[in-house]
Amino acid sequence: MAGLVALDRSYAAVLNGDANAVIEYAQRALAVMPEAPTFDRTNVYVRLGVGYGMAGRLAESLQAYEQARAVGLASNTPAAALMPLPNMVMLYMMLGQLRHAHEAAQQGVQLGQSHPALAGTLGIIHNRLSELHYEQNDLAQAQADLERGLELFSRRGEVDNYGLWRSWLAYIRETRGDRAGAQQAQQQARQIVDKFAPGGDFYDSAQGYQAWFDLRWGQPDRALAWAHGHLHTRSHPVDYNDSFAANILIEGHEPQLAADFLTKVIAEAETSHNHGDMIKALARRAVAWRALRQPDRAFADLQRAIDLAAPEGYVRSIIDAGEGIRLLIADFRLWIEKQNIDREEKRRVITHTDRLITALAPAAYAAITPISNQQSTLSNLVEPLSDRELDVLRLLAEGLTNQEIGQKLYISLPTVKTHTANIYGKLGINSRKDAVTRARALGLLPAA
């Protein structure tokens, strides 16, 4: 009885946002109910994982969830083993372990599919799979997983969380360029959240999504007002809305405020070994530094983000960092090649940078530019190339000599040289190799 009382008190502490009390009561429950039924012990470990997560103690949180899974597996109780898996997937992603996240998610699918009564939890697993596939830029699979998860998850009847996942569906659709579908999903999400969850964490997260959509859908002032409010009301060291707020501040021409805020986020992420949030915050602070005309700081932050992202293949955490990320990555690609660093390290950084550039191909980039369109974005930073200069650029990329280009385009050799000089000047480089590299990063040429 004492154990169940402590478990109930830990749940009340969750509702009150008191992480230390959650941990204390969960530990008390464990101490007095070592031989309790499987579901009770699993619940205690899950509650302990929640408490550690609220406190930003991510490694300890994951360990608690792993213990919960072990209890369920040892007793051959699939429902108990499945219970902690959605949060385990999330924590593996935060701790920079995408492969382990995939393994946990696949285990969840296997457990859930073999027991139809677990359809609700299986739905959450599919939603986590959606996040994993999105991170690695498989947008079609991300949407398919999420739609499957929503279908299953709706059977649980937890409509507040269902509304939040609807916002995630809107986000994916918007990223894929389906604005009508995104607006429909977000309208549904708002209706659900406003009706069933008009307060608390679900509501706060929903407001972050709405602010991001406001930025993209022509309400930047409203988005900026929300971002300012977030900076003053933020209370958790792990907050999904931090990335939304940073993007909005930068696009709202407040990069210094964004950089200051992100410095705090990065410090918290370092303390908790939250590599996922570190990657997001570093990429966004890099964009802020670029806007503040501090390229050395921008390149240093982007390199740190790529160092963390490359081993497990994080992509969207970087390229979703706002309008400025595309040109920053283009400049970084040229800069890193000229750095005197270990050859293997340089190869690894360049390989992942090229993966980011491929993900930022024009079709994909069109979906992440917030307010202005792609051409205006480029023209704000480089003078647009003429049609003839683009012709010359394409032939430069094919490796043709100046004489061969002239013959192909029926222009004289001096004219080819003039066009080439214009290309170099507009792209801000001074060699053929750099011209091709930067043009690919800007989407003027297809990725290699």
Secondary structure by P-SEA (a helix, b strand, c coil): caaaaaaaaaaaaaaaccaaaaaaaaaaaaaccccccaaaaaaaaaaaaaaaaaacaaaaaaaaaaaaaaaaaaaccccccccaaaaaaaaaaaaccaaaaaaaaaaaaaaaaacccaaaaaaaaaaaaaaaaaaacaaaaaaaaaaaaaaaaaaacaaaaaaaaaaaaaaaaaaacaaaaaaaaaaaaaaaaaccccccaaaaaaaaaaaaaaaaaccaaaaaaaaaaaaaccccccccaaaaaaaaaaaacaaaaaaaaaaaaaaaaaaacaaaaaaaaaaaaaaaaaaaccaaaaaaaaaaaaaacccccccccccccccaaaaaaaaaaaaaaaccccaaaaaaaaaaaaaaaaaacaaaaaaccccccaaaaaaaccccccaaaaaaaaaaaacccaaaaaaaacccaaaaaaaaaaaaaaaccccaaaaaaaaaaacccccc
